[in-house]
Amino acid sequence: MKYPTQLLICFLFFSAFCKKENQPTESLSFQTIVNGPWIQAQYLEDQDGNGTFTDESLPCELDNTWVFNADTTMSYNDIGVLCAPDFGPISIPGNWLLTENDQVLLVSLSSGFTEEAFNIVTLNDTLMVLHKKDLNNPSAPVTQKVVLER
């Protein structure tokens, strides 16, 4: 009976000192964003600053996908009805990051695009509504909105 007790003590000792470090859990917002591709449903713009938004989406943009990966890479994909048919399907890689307590989505696309910041207005399993932030003037009124759906 002495042997099983010693074995148990050794097991407990090594278990206490050989534990893997706890991996941080990702937020619910993070998990929702990476849970599959998003299809661009609308691009809304307030052209004169009066607070009235009109849908400025081109028909070729309404099947474009935004894919956010758990490693914070992403891609913006022009597929289906192509905006530049001579070039075929286009995929622009980039990176993304949630900031300000998961209220702001930063998107940085490669290929000469600049970093964009969006306030996350709505986020659930089927809908993400983003208001574009002016990085040079964060208090400026919203003039662009993007609606993504699954």
CYANA upper distance limits for C-alpha pairs under 8 A (distance plus 0.5 A):
  1 MET  CA      5 THR  CA      7.31
  2 LYS  CA      6 GLN  CA      6.90
  3 TYR  CA      7 LEU  CA      6.64
  4 PRO  CA      8 LEU  CA      6.57
  5 THR  CA      9 ILE  CA      6.73
  6 GLN  CA     10 CYS  CA      6.64
  7 LEU  CA     11 PHE  CA      6.60
  8 LEU  CA     12 LEU  CA      6.66
  9 ILE  CA     13 PHE  CA      6.56
 10 CYS  CA     14 PHE  CA      6.65
 11 PHE  CA     15 SER  CA      6.43
 12 LEU  CA     16 ALA  CA      6.62
 13 PHE  CA     17 PHE  CA      7.09
 14 PHE  CA     18 CYS  CA      6.17
 15 SER  CA     19 LYS  CA      6.49
 26 GLU  CA     30 PHE  CA      6.54
 26 GLU  CA     31 GLN  CA      7.07
 27 SER  CA     31 GLN  CA      6.80
 28 LEU  CA     32 THR  CA      6.55
 29 SER  CA     33 ILE  CA      6.65
 29 SER  CA    102 ASP  CA      7.05
 29 SER  CA    123 LEU  CA      7.82
 30 PHE  CA     34 VAL  CA      6.85
 30 PHE  CA     70 ALA  CA      8.45
 30 PHE  CA     98 LEU  CA      7.98
 30 PHE  CA    102 ASP  CA      8.31
 31 GLN  CA     35 ASN  CA      6.51
 32 THR  CA    123 LEU  CA      8.21
 32 THR  CA    124 ASN  CA      7.20
 32 THR  CA    125 ASP  CA      6.53
 33 ILE  CA     68 PHE  CA      7.00
 34 VAL  CA     67 VAL  CA      7.94
 34 VAL  CA     68 PHE  CA      5.62
 34 VAL  CA     69 ASN  CA      5.92
 34 VAL  CA     70 ALA  CA      6.41
 35 ASN  CA    125 ASP  CA      8.45
 36 GLY  CA     67 VAL  CA      7.42
 36 GLY  CA     68 PHE  CA      8.11
 36 GLY  CA    150 ARG  CA      8.34
 37 PRO  CA     65 THR  CA      6.74
 37 PRO  CA     66 TRP  CA      6.36
 37 PRO  CA     67 VAL  CA      5.14
 37 PRO  CA     68 PHE  CA      7.52
 37 PRO  CA    150 ARG  CA      7.50
 38 TRP  CA     65 THR  CA      5.87
 38 TRP  CA     66 TRP  CA      5.58
 38 TRP  CA     67 VAL  CA      6.78
 38 TRP  CA    148 LEU  CA      6.12
 38 TRP  CA    149 GLU  CA      5.91
 38 TRP  CA    150 ARG  CA      5.79
 39 ILE  CA     62 LEU  CA      7.66
 39 ILE  CA     63 ASP  CA      6.34
 39 ILE  CA     64 ASN  CA      6.21
 39 ILE  CA     65 THR  CA      4.99
 39 ILE  CA     66 TRP  CA      6.87
 39 ILE  CA    148 LEU  CA      5.84
 39 ILE  CA    149 GLU  CA      5.71
 39 ILE  CA    150 ARG  CA      6.58
 40 GLN  CA     61 GLU  CA      7.28
 40 GLN  CA     62 LEU  CA      5.88
 40 GLN  CA     63 ASP  CA      6.64
 40 GLN  CA     64 ASN  CA      6.08
 40 GLN  CA     65 THR  CA      6.56
 40 GLN  CA     66 TRP  CA      7.82
 40 GLN  CA    146 VAL  CA      7.87
 40 GLN  CA    147 VAL  CA      6.59
 40 GLN  CA    148 LEU  CA      5.03
 40 GLN  CA    149 GLU  CA      6.95
 41 ALA  CA     62 LEU  CA      5.80
 41 ALA  CA     63 ASP  CA      7.91
 41 ALA  CA    146 VAL  CA      8.29
 41 ALA  CA    147 VAL  CA      5.97
 41 ALA  CA    148 LEU  CA      5.89
 41 ALA  CA    149 GLU  CA      6.77
 42 GLN  CA     55 ASP  CA      6.85
 42 GLN  CA     56 GLU  CA      8.11
 42 GLN  CA     57 SER  CA      6.27
 42 GLN  CA     62 LEU  CA      7.38
 42 GLN  CA    145 LYS  CA      8.45
 42 GLN  CA    146 VAL  CA      6.30
 42 GLN  CA    147 VAL  CA      5.49
 42 GLN  CA    148 LEU  CA      7.63
 43 TYR  CA     55 ASP  CA      6.18
 43 TYR  CA     56 GLU  CA      6.12
 43 TYR  CA     57 SER  CA      5.48
 43 TYR  CA    144 GLN  CA      7.80
 43 TYR  CA    145 LYS  CA      6.36
 43 TYR  CA    146 VAL  CA      5.23
 43 TYR  CA    147 VAL  CA      6.99
 44 LEU  CA     53 PHE  CA      6.19
 44 LEU  CA     54 THR  CA      5.79
 44 LEU  CA     55 ASP  CA      4.87
 44 LEU  CA     56 GLU  CA      6.08
 44 LEU  CA     57 SER  CA      7.68
 44 LEU  CA    144 GLN  CA      6.14
 44 LEU  CA    145 LYS  CA      5.44
 44 LEU  CA    146 VAL  CA      6.79
 45 GLU  CA     53 PHE  CA      5.56
 45 GLU  CA     54 THR  CA      6.02
 45 GLU  CA     55 ASP  CA      6.99
 45 GLU  CA     56 GLU  CA      6.92
 45 GLU  CA    143 THR  CA      6.06
 45 GLU  CA    144 GLN  CA      5.05
 45 GLU  CA    145 LYS  CA      6.90
 46 ASP  CA     50 ASN  CA      7.45
 46 ASP  CA     51 GLY  CA      6.67
 46 ASP  CA     52 THR  CA      6.18
 46 ASP  CA     53 PHE  CA      5.02
 46 ASP  CA     54 THR  CA      7.04
 46 ASP  CA    142 VAL  CA      8.40
 46 ASP  CA    143 THR  CA      5.29
 46 ASP  CA    144 GLN  CA      6.92
 47 GLN  CA     53 PHE  CA      8.18
 47 GLN  CA    143 THR  CA      7.49
 49 GLY  CA    141 PRO  CA      8.32
 49 GLY  CA    143 THR  CA      7.28
 51 GLY  CA    143 THR  CA      8.34
 53 PHE  CA    143 THR  CA      8.33
 57 SER  CA     61 GLU  CA      6.76
 57 SER  CA     62 LEU  CA      7.47
 58 LEU  CA     62 LEU  CA      7.53
 59 PRO  CA     81 VAL  CA      8.15
 60 CYS  CA     64 ASN  CA      8.02
 60 CYS  CA     78 ASP  CA      8.43
 60 CYS  CA     80 GLY  CA      8.31
 60 CYS  CA     81 VAL  CA      5.44
 60 CYS  CA     82 LEU  CA      5.95
 60 CYS  CA     83 CYS  CA      5.61
 61 GLU  CA     78 ASP  CA      7.69
 61 GLU  CA     81 VAL  CA      8.22
 61 GLU  CA     82 LEU  CA      8.32
 61 GLU  CA     83 CYS  CA      7.50
 63 ASP  CA     78 ASP  CA      7.89
 63 ASP  CA     79 ILE  CA      7.09
 63 ASP  CA     80 GLY  CA      6.82
 63 ASP  CA     81 VAL  CA      7.49
 64 ASN  CA     76 TYR  CA      7.72
 64 ASN  CA     77 ASN  CA      5.96
 64 ASN  CA     78 ASP  CA      5.29
 64 ASN  CA     79 ILE  CA      6.25
 64 ASN  CA     80 GLY  CA      8.10
 65 THR  CA     75 SER  CA      8.47
 65 THR  CA     76 TYR  CA      6.34
 65 THR  CA     77 ASN  CA      5.60
 65 THR  CA     78 ASP  CA      7.36
 65 THR  CA     79 ILE  CA      8.05
 66 TRP  CA     74 MET  CA      7.81
 66 TRP  CA     75 SER  CA      6.43
 66 TRP  CA     76 TYR  CA      5.22
 66 TRP  CA     77 ASN  CA      6.94
 67 VAL  CA     74 MET  CA      5.86
 67 VAL  CA     75 SER  CA      5.76
 67 VAL  CA     76 TYR  CA      7.02
 67 VAL  CA     77 ASN  CA      8.49
 68 PHE  CA     72 THR  CA      7.21
 68 PHE  CA     73 THR  CA      6.89
 68 PHE  CA     74 MET  CA      5.02
 68 PHE  CA     75 SER  CA      7.36
 68 PHE  CA     96 TRP  CA      7.81
 69 ASN  CA     73 THR  CA      5.88
 69 ASN  CA     74 MET  CA      6.14
 72 THR  CA     95 ASN  CA      6.05
 72 THR  CA     96 TRP  CA      5.76
 72 THR  CA     97 LEU  CA      6.93
 73 THR  CA     93 PRO  CA      7.87
 73 THR  CA     94 GLY  CA      6.25
 73 THR  CA     95 ASN  CA      4.77
 73 THR  CA     96 TRP  CA      6.66
 74 MET  CA     93 PRO  CA      6.26
 74 MET  CA     94 GLY  CA      5.61
 74 MET  CA     95 ASN  CA      5.76
 74 MET  CA     96 TRP  CA      7.02
 75 SER  CA     91 SER  CA      6.69
 75 SER  CA     92 ILE  CA      5.83
 75 SER  CA     93 PRO  CA      4.79
 75 SER  CA     94 GLY  CA      6.31
 75 SER  CA     95 ASN  CA      8.40
 75 SER  CA    109 LEU  CA      8.21
 76 TYR  CA     91 SER  CA      6.16
 76 TYR  CA     92 ILE  CA      5.64
 76 TYR  CA     93 PRO  CA      7.04
 77 ASN  CA     89 PRO  CA      7.88
 77 ASN  CA     90 ILE  CA      6.22
 77 ASN  CA     91 SER  CA      4.82
 77 ASN  CA     92 ILE  CA      6.83
 78 ASP  CA     82 LEU  CA      6.53
 78 ASP  CA     83 CYS  CA      7.54
 78 ASP  CA     89 PRO  CA      6.09
 78 ASP  CA     90 ILE  CA      5.60
 78 ASP  CA     91 SER  CA      6.82
 79 ILE  CA     89 PRO  CA      5.65
 79 ILE  CA     90 ILE  CA      7.42
 80 GLY  CA     89 PRO  CA      8.14
 82 LEU  CA     88 GLY  CA      7.42
 82 LEU  CA     89 PRO  CA      7.04
 84 ALA  CA     88 GLY  CA      7.32
 85 PRO  CA     89 PRO  CA      8.05
 92 ILE  CA    109 LEU  CA      7.12
 92 ILE  CA    110 SER  CA      7.14
 92 ILE  CA    111 SER  CA      7.63
 93 PRO  CA    109 LEU  CA      6.37
 93 PRO  CA    110 SER  CA      6.38
 94 GLY  CA    107 VAL  CA      7.77
 94 GLY  CA    108 SER  CA      5.90
 94 GLY  CA    109 LEU  CA      4.49
 94 GLY  CA    110 SER  CA      5.78
 95 ASN  CA    107 VAL  CA      6.49
 95 ASN  CA    108 SER  CA      5.73
 95 ASN  CA    109 LEU  CA      6.91
 96 TRP  CA    105 LEU  CA      7.46
 96 TRP  CA    106 LEU  CA      5.91
 96 TRP  CA    107 VAL  CA      5.06
 96 TRP  CA    108 SER  CA      6.71
 97 LEU  CA    105 LEU  CA      6.32
 97 LEU  CA    106 LEU  CA      5.61
 97 LEU  CA    107 VAL  CA      7.28
 98 LEU  CA    102 ASP  CA      5.62
 98 LEU  CA    103 GLN  CA      7.63
 98 LEU  CA    104 VAL  CA      6.21
 98 LEU  CA    105 LEU  CA      5.26
 98 LEU  CA    106 LEU  CA      6.79
 99 THR  CA    103 GLN  CA      6.91
 99 THR  CA    104 VAL  CA      5.66
 99 THR  CA    105 LEU  CA      6.92
 99 THR  CA    106 LEU  CA      7.89
100 GLU  CA    104 VAL  CA      6.33
102 ASP  CA    120 ILE  CA      8.42
103 GLN  CA    119 ASN  CA      6.37
103 GLN  CA    120 ILE  CA      5.79
103 GLN  CA    121 VAL  CA      8.29
104 VAL  CA    117 ALA  CA      7.15
104 VAL  CA    118 PHE  CA      6.02
104 VAL  CA    119 ASN  CA      5.07
104 VAL  CA    120 ILE  CA      6.16
105 LEU  CA    117 ALA  CA      6.22
105 LEU  CA    118 PHE  CA      5.62
105 LEU  CA    119 ASN  CA      6.90
105 LEU  CA    120 ILE  CA      7.19
106 LEU  CA    115 GLU  CA      7.47
106 LEU  CA    116 GLU  CA      6.31
106 LEU  CA    117 ALA  CA      5.00
106 LEU  CA    118 PHE  CA      6.92
107 VAL  CA    115 GLU  CA      6.15
107 VAL  CA    116 GLU  CA      5.70
107 VAL  CA    117 ALA  CA      6.78
108 SER  CA    113 PHE  CA      7.68
108 SER  CA    114 THR  CA      6.70
108 SER  CA    115 GLU  CA      4.79
108 SER  CA    116 GLU  CA      6.82
109 LEU  CA    113 PHE  CA      5.94
109 LEU  CA    114 THR  CA      7.18
109 LEU  CA    115 GLU  CA      7.30
110 SER  CA    114 THR  CA      8.30
116 GLU  CA    132 LYS  CA      7.86
116 GLU  CA    133 LYS  CA      7.95
116 GLU  CA    135 LEU  CA      8.09
117 ALA  CA    132 LYS  CA      6.46
117 ALA  CA    133 LYS  CA      5.80
117 ALA  CA    134 ASP  CA      7.89
117 ALA  CA    135 LEU  CA      7.38
118 PHE  CA    130 LEU  CA      5.99
118 PHE  CA    131 HIS  CA      5.65
118 PHE  CA    132 LYS  CA      4.84
118 PHE  CA    133 LYS  CA      5.79
119 ASN  CA    130 LEU  CA      6.07
119 ASN  CA    131 HIS  CA      5.56
119 ASN  CA    132 LYS  CA      6.87
119 ASN  CA    133 LYS  CA      7.06
120 ILE  CA    128 MET  CA      7.77
120 ILE  CA    129 VAL  CA      6.67
120 ILE  CA    130 LEU  CA      5.38
120 ILE  CA    131 HIS  CA      7.15
121 VAL  CA    128 MET  CA      7.99
121 VAL  CA    129 VAL  CA      5.90
121 VAL  CA    130 LEU  CA      6.25
121 VAL  CA    131 HIS  CA      7.41
122 THR  CA    127 LEU  CA      7.34
122 THR  CA    128 MET  CA      5.73
122 THR  CA    129 VAL  CA      5.39
122 THR  CA    130 LEU  CA      7.76
123 LEU  CA    127 LEU  CA      6.22
123 LEU  CA    128 MET  CA      4.98
123 LEU  CA    129 VAL  CA      7.16
124 ASN  CA    128 MET  CA      7.02
125 ASP  CA    150 ARG  CA      7.89
126 THR  CA    149 GLU  CA      5.85
126 THR  CA    150 ARG  CA      5.24
127 LEU  CA    147 VAL  CA      7.87
127 LEU  CA    148 LEU  CA      6.39
127 LEU  CA    149 GLU  CA      5.15
127 LEU  CA    150 ARG  CA      7.09
128 MET  CA    147 VAL  CA      6.49
128 MET  CA    148 LEU  CA      5.59
128 MET  CA    149 GLU  CA      6.85
129 VAL  CA    145 LYS  CA      7.70
129 VAL  CA    146 VAL  CA      6.46
129 VAL  CA    147 VAL  CA      5.14
129 VAL  CA    148 LEU  CA      6.81
130 LEU  CA    145 LYS  CA      6.07
130 LEU  CA    146 VAL  CA      5.62
130 LEU  CA    147 VAL  CA      6.85
131 HIS  CA    142 VAL  CA      6.88
131 HIS  CA    143 THR  CA      8.38
131 HIS  CA    144 GLN  CA      6.53
131 HIS  CA    145 LYS  CA      4.99
131 HIS  CA    146 VAL  CA      7.02
132 LYS  CA    142 VAL  CA      6.94
132 LYS  CA    143 THR  CA      7.72
132 LYS  CA    144 GLN  CA      5.95
132 LYS  CA    145 LYS  CA      6.44
132 LYS  CA    146 VAL  CA      8.23
133 LYS  CA    138 PRO  CA      6.70
133 LYS  CA    140 ALA  CA      8.30
133 LYS  CA    142 VAL  CA      7.17
134 ASP  CA    138 PRO  CA      5.77
134 ASP  CA    139 SER  CA      8.29
134 ASP  CA    140 ALA  CA      7.03
134 ASP  CA    142 VAL  CA      8.44
